[in-house]
C-alpha cells in the first residue's frame, strides 16, 4: 500500500486542476511535480523525442534513402504476432506511396520458426531477390543469418526491441531501443511498431529538411492506429513515449477508417469504444490467430485492404482461426495444467518447465502465461517442432528469463526475448537439465516473498471517497497497462448490505453490496467460482469504475481481494 501524502496531493491537485485522489495516484507514479503530471495527463505528439536519438537511426534512414534513389526492391521481413504484423503494415502503407518499392515476408510459424532464421531468409531471398531486407520485430540476435545474407549481396536493417546480447549482427543498422549508442534516449520501452513509426517519422523529417515535396505532403499520423494495436498487444509499458503513441493512436483507431478493423470489430461483437481491453482481449487474439497456427498473411492483408468485401472475408477467416486456436488451446491447457499440478512442489519448483511432442507450438505461449498466473512461477512450456522442441516462457518480477536462458546456452539450440517473456528451442532430451539449471538460478535470484503474487494499492481510502466525480477523474490515467495500472485502493471496515448474488451463465461471478454505513456500492467479483465470501467486517481491495448503462452513470467496484478486518488488525496494518 503506497504511503498517502494528503498535503502533497492537495498541492498537486490545485496546480494541475484535478482531484486529490487522482493527484495521489500521480504521486505514486513518480509524477509529483506539476510539469511531469500535466505531460502525463495531456500526452501530445510534440513531446515525442527526436527519432534520430535512437542509435543507428541515421544509418537506417541513409540506407533506405539510397534504396529509394536506386529503386531497389526492399523486403520487410516481419514477425507473425500483432506487433510484427502492425509494424510491417505500417512500413508498407507509409513508404510505398512515398516512392519505395516494398514487399512483405512473414515467416511460417511451423515450417520456418520464429524470427530471421536461415531457412526463412533463404526462402525470402529465393522469392524476391531483394538487395535490402528490413527485419522487423526480430534480427537482434540473428548473427549467422545476417552474415549469410551479406554473402548474397543483401544489406540488412534490423528494427527490433528484443534484448541484444553478444556481438550484434553485421547489419547496416541495428535500431533497437536497448542500444543507446552513447545517446540519452527516452524510447527504451518501445515495441517494434513504435520503432517503425519512429523510422518513418525520421524519413519524413529528413525529407522535409531537404525540402522534398513528397515529405511535405506526408502525414505519418494516419498509421497511429496500427501503433496502438501493436503496443497494447505486445504488453510493453504504457508510460513515456508509449503512452503518447497509445493515447493518440486509440483516438485514431476509434475512427475505424480501415475496412479491415471495422470488419474485425463486427466479428468480435464490440459495440462501444475500443480501448486497451478490446484490443488486448478481442481484436488482438484474432489478429494473432493466423500466425499462431500457420502464417500471419491474412492479418497483414486485413490491415492493409481498402475493399470492404475483402475485409469481411478476412475478418471472418481470422475469427474462425481464433476459434480453432481456442479449441486447441483448451485441450493443451487442461493437459499441461494436469501434468504441472501432479508434480508441482512449491519448495522445489521455483521454475516450471514442461514439454510434450503432442503440444502445439502455436499455443504454448498462452498456456505458459496462464500457468505463470496460477502458480506465480517463471514458466516455460514446450511443444514439438519435429526433432526439436520449441518453447515459450513467461516470468515474474525478479527473474530475468532472457538472461537466465543465456546462462543455459549450452543446453539450447536457440533463444531470445525479454526479462518477462522469451522463446527457446531445445532438444527434448535436454529438458530435465534445463529445468534443474533454471531452478538453481532461481534459488540464487528470487526472494521467497517474490513467489507470492502481491497487490500494489494506491492507498487506503474511505468508501465515501468514491463519488462519481472522483472516480470519473481517475479515467484520466487511461490508457492503462503495464507500468501504469488501473488505480487500485483498499477500503477498511466495510460490511455486506445484503445477500451476495451469483452472476453469469455458470454462476461463476458474484455481486456484493458493500457499505460503510454512509455509502453503499456494488462490488463485482469476477471469477468468484464459489470461493468464501465475507460474513462480518472486512477490508476490500478494489478498482473503482464508472458503470455506464442506459445513459446512466454509477460507481461500482471491481473486487480484487478481501480479508477479515481482524486479520488486518493482527497484521499490524
N, C-alpha and C positions, 0 to 999 in steps of 0.2 A: 504494500500500500504506500503510495507516494506520500511524502510529508506535505501537509497542507500549508500554504503560505497566504493566509487571508489578506494581510496588509499588502503584500506584493501583488497579489491577484487583483485587489481593488484598484491599485495604482495603474496596473497594466490595462485593466478593463476601461478605466477612464481615458487612457491615452489612445486606445485603438477602437473605442466605442463598441465594446462587446460585454457580455455578461461576465460576472466574476467566475461562474462555473467554467465557461469557455476559457477565460484567462488562466485558470488553474491548469487546464489541460495543455495550454500553450507553454506554460512554465515547465510542466512535466516533460515536454518535448524539447527543452533547451531553447525555447523561444521567448525568454523573459524580457528582452528589450523590444521596444515598440517597432523599430525598423525591421527586424527579422520577423516579428509577429505579423506585421502588415504584409510583408512579402509572402509569407506562408498563406495568409488568409486571402490574398488577392494575387495569385500567380499570374505572371504576364510573360509572353514570349520574349519581350525585350530584355528580360532578366536572364535569358539563356547565355551561357558563356560562348565566346568566340570558338567556332568549331575547330579552328586551326590550333587551339590549345591542346588538342588531342595529339599524342605522339604519332608521327608518321602521316598525319592527315595531309600535310603539304605534298608529300611524296605520292600518296594515293591520288590526289587531285591532279598532279602533274602527269601521272601515267594515264589517267583517264582522259585528260585533255589531249594528250598525244594520240590516243586511240580514236578520238573524235576527228581530229585533223586528218588522220590517215584512213579513216573509215574502216578500222579494224573491227572484226567480229569479236564481241565480248560475251563470255558466258558468265551469268550469275549462277553460281553453284550454291544452292540453298540447303536448308535442313528441312525435315518433314514435320516439325512441330509448328505451333502458331507463330512463335517468334521468328523462326526461319522463313516461313511462308509469307508472313506480312512484310518482312524485310526484303525478300525477293520481289514481291509485288510492288513495293514502294519504289525500288530502283528501276524496275521496268517501266512503270507508268510515268515516272518523272523524267527519266533520262531519254527514253525513246523519242518523245516529241521534241526534245532539245537537240536532236541530231546524232545520238549514239545508236549503233547497231548492237542490239542486245538480244540474247536468247537465254532461257532459263533451263537449268538442270536440277531436278530434285531426285536424290537417290532413293532406291527401293529399299525399304527397311529390311526385308527378309533376304533379298538377293545381294545387296551391296553393303548393308550395315550402316552404322552411324558415321556421319562426317565425311571429310575429304579422304576417303580410303583410296588405295591404289586402284582397286577394281572399278570403283565409281568414276575416278578421274580418267582412267583408260577408256571406259565406255563413253564418257562425255567427249573426250578428245576424238575418238573414232567417229562420233556422230557429227560434231561441229567443226573440228579442226580450227578452233579459235586460237588467237595469239595472246589473249589475255583472259584470265579467269579471276572473278571476284568471288572469293569464298565467304559466304555469309553464315554467321552463327556456327562456324566451325573453322578449323585450319590452324589454330594457335599451336597445336602440338603435331601437326601433320608434316614433320620434317622430311620424311622419306618421300611422301607424295609430291610435295613442292619441288624437291630435288629432281624427281623423275620428270615432272612436267618441264622443268628447266632444260633437261636433255632433249626435249621435243621442241624447244624454242618457244615455250609458253611462259609468259610472265604471270605472277600471281599477286593479287592484293587480298590480304586477309582482313575481314571485318568481323570481329568476334569478341565476345565478352567472357569466355571461359578462361579459367586460370591458365596462364602461360608459364610453363616451367621448363628448365633445361634450356638448351640452345634453341633460339627461335628459328622457325623455318626460313630458308633463304628466299623470302618473298621480296617483291619490290617495296611493299609496305605492310606492316602489321598494325592495324588500327584496333587497339584493344584498350579499354579504359583502365585496365590493371597495369598498363605500361605507361609510366609518367614521362619518360624521355627527358627528365630534368625540368619539366614544366609543372607548375602548380595547376592541376586540373580538377575541376569540381564535378566532373562527369563520371566518377568512378563506379556508379551503380547502374549505368545504362545497360539495357539489353541490346540485342543486335538490331532490332527495328529502330530503336533510338539512335544507334550508331549510323544506320542507313539514312535516317533523317539528317543527322549531323553532316554526313558526307554530301548529300545533295544540297544542303544549306551552304557548305563550303564551296561547292562547284558554282552555285549561283552567285555567291558573294564574289568569287574570283572573276566570274563573267561580268558582273556589274562594275568591278574595279577597272576592267578592261573595256568598259562601255560596249559590251556585246548586246545587240538588240534582243536576242533570244533570252538573255538573262534578265533584262529589264522587264520582260513580259511574264517571266516565270513566277508562279505562286506555289511554293512548296507546302503551304499550309493546308492545301486540299488533301494531302495524304496523312494528316494527323489522326484521322480515324483509324488508319492502319497501325499507327504508333500506339494508340490506346489499346487496341486489341492485343498486340504482342506484349506490351508492357504488363498488362494485367495477367494474361495467361502465363507469362514466364515467372511470375511471383517475385519480381525484383522490388526493392524497397520503394515505397511511394513517397519519397522525400526528394528534396533538391530539384534537379532538372527533370526527373521522372514525374514529380508532382505537377510541374508546369506543363509538360507534354500531355500528361493524363487529363488535366483539367480542361485544356483547350481541345484535346483530342476527343474526349467524351461529348463535348458540345457539338463537334463536327460529326461524330458518329451518330448522334441522335437526329441529325438531319436526314439520315438514311438516303443519301444521294446515290449510293451504289445499288443497282438492282439486286446484286447478289446478297447484300446484307439485308435488304428488305425481305427477300425470299427466305433467308435464313431465320430472320426474326419470326416470320409467319410459321415456319415448320416447328420452331421452338415454342410457339404459342406465347410470345411475350406481348403483353397488352399495354404496358406502361413504358416509362422512360427506361433507357438502357444504362445501367451503372456497372460498378465493379462486380456485383453478384451475377448479373445477367451475362456479362462477358465470361466470368470465371466458371460458371456452372451450366450455362445454356448455349451460348454461342461458341465458346472456346472448345468444349468437348466435341462438338460437331465438326469444327474445322480440323481438330486433331485426329478425328476418327479414321479418315482415309489413310493418313500417314502411319497410324499405329498398326494397321493391318497390311498395307502394301505401299502405295506411293501417294504423295500429297498433291498430285497434279490437279485433281478435282477441286481441292480447296483453293489453289492458286487461280485456277480458271474462274471460280466463283467470285473471287475478289476483283478480278480484272474485267469480267464481262460487262458489256453495255446493253446486252439483249435480255429483256425480262423473261422471255420464254426459256432461253438457255439457263438463266439464273434459277428459275423454278425447277428445272430438271436436275441441276447440280445440287441445289439445296435439298431436294428430296433424296438424291443419291447419298449425300453426306448424312442425312438423318437416318437412312436405312443402315449405313455403315456404323453409325453410332449405336444403334440398337443391337447390331451384330457384335460390336465391341463390348457392349454391356453384358450380353449373354455369355460371351467367352470369359469376361472378367469375373462374373458371378461364380461360374464354375471353378475357376482357378482360385479365386479368393477364398471360397469355402475350403478347398483342398489345402491351400497353403496355411490358412489360419488353423486348420485342424492339426497339421504337422507341427507348427510352431507351438501351439498350446500343449501338445502332447509331450514335447521335450523341453519346454521353457523352464529354466531355473533362474529366478531373479538374482540370486547371488553369483551365479556363474556366468550368465549370458548378458554381458553388458552390450554386446553387438549381436544382432540376429543376421545370419547369412544362410539362406536355404536355396536349393535349386532342384529342378527335375526336368528330364528330357521332354516331358509332355506339356510343360507350361509354355504358353505363347509369349514370345519375346515382346510383342506389341503392347501387352498389358501389365508386364511385371512392374513397371514403374508406379502405376496406380495402386497395385496390390502392396508394394513396398511402402507407399505413402500411408495407406490405411493401417498397416501393421505398425508402422512407426508411431502413429497416433494412439493405437490401442495399448501398445507395450511401452511407449516412450523410450525406445532404444534406437540407436542407429541401425538401419535395416537395409540389407541388400537381398534382392530376390532375382534368381537366375532362371532363364528359360533356354531351351535348346536352340542352337543355331548350327545344326549338323554335328560335326565333330567337336565344335566349341560350344560353350555356354555363354550367353550374353546376359548381363545383369544390369539392374538399375537400382540405385541406392538413395535413401533419404536419411538425413542425420538430425541431431538435436543440437541445441546450443552448447558449446564447449567441446565439440568434437568435429574437427575439420576433416570431412570424409575424403576430399580430394587429396589432402596431404597424407592421410593415413594410407590411402591406396598407393601413393608414391613410395611409402615405406615397405610395400608389399610387391614392388615392381618385379622381383624375380619370380613371383608366383603367377604373374598375369601376362596376358598377351597384349592387352591394350587397356588404357584407362584415361579418364579425364573428367573435368567438371568443376564444381564449386565446393565450398565448405559444406553446404547443406544438401547438395544433390550431385550425383556422379553416375557415370556409365562405365562399364568394365566388361572385358572379355576374359575368359578363363578356360582352361581345360578342366573337365569335370573332376578329374582325379585330384586336382589341387584345391578343391573347395574346403575340405577339412583343415588343411594347413592355413588357408586364408582366414577361416573362421577363428582359429586359435590365435593367429598373429594379431588380427584386429581386436580381439578381446584383450590380449596382452597390452596393446597400445591404449585401449580404452581404460584399463585399470590404472595406467600411469597419468591419464589426462582428465578423466571425468570424476568430479566430486560426487559423493553419494546423493547430495540434495539435487544434483542436476538430473538424476534418474527419475525424479518425480515431476510431473507437469505442474506448473505454477500459474497463478493468475496475477497479472500486473494491473493493479487498480489505481485509478486516478486520485482517489481519496475517499474519505468517509463523509457522507452527507446525509442529512435527514430526508425522509421521503418527500416532505413538503417542498424540497428544492426542485423537484421535477415538475415544474409548471410548464405549460405548453410553450411559452416564450423561451424559457431557459433551454428546453430540450431542442426546440427548433434551431436555436443558435448553435448547438453542437453540430448541426449539419454543415456548418462552415469548415469543419475538419475534413470533410469529404474532398477528394476521393481517398478512402481509407484502404489500408492494406498493410503488407509487411513494413515495419519501421514507423507506421502511422496508424495504429489500430483504432478501432471504434472505441469511443470513450466508455470505460467500464468503472463502476463505482461499487462501494459496499454501503449498505443501509443497515444500521444496527436496530435490533429490538422490534421487529415487526411481527404481526400475527396474521393468521388467516381470517378473512372476513366472511367465509362461507366454505362449503364443501368443495374440494377440487373437482374439476370436470375433465374427464378424458376427452381427447380430440383425435380426429383422423380416422381413416377407414379401418385401421387396425388398432385404434385406441392407443397409439404409441406416443402421443403427445399429451400434455396436461396444462389446463388453465387454472391458475391460482388467483384468488382475490386477496391481496395483501394490504394491510392497513397499519398505520402507526397511531390511530385514534383521531388524527386530524385530516388525513388524506387516504383514499383507497384507490388502488390501481390494479389492473390486470397484469399478471406476470405469466408469460408463456414459457413452458419448459419443453423445448423441442427434444425429441428422442428420449422422453421420460421412461417409457417401456417398463413401468411397474416398480421403479425404484422407490425407496422410503420417502415419505413426504413429511414436512414439519407438522407437529401437533401442539407446539407451545411457542413461546417466544423464540425467534431465530434471527440470525443475521443473513442478509441476502446480498450475493454478488450478482450484478445485473448490468445490462446495457439499456439505458432509456431510449425509447424510439417514438417517433410520431407515426401513429396509425391513421392512414387516410382511407376513408370508406364512405361512399355515398355523399361526397363533398363535405364530410365532417372530419375534423382533425382532433384526435385524442392522444394522450400519452399512454403508452403501455411499456412494460418491461420485458426484456428477454432474460430469462433466468440462466445464469452461468453455473451457480453452485449455491448451496446453503449449508449452514451449520447451526446447531442449537446455541442459543445465547450463552448457556452455561459453559459450553466448550470454549467459546471465545474468551470468557472471563478466566477460565482455567489456563488459557494460553498466555494470559497477561496482555492481551491486545484489546 
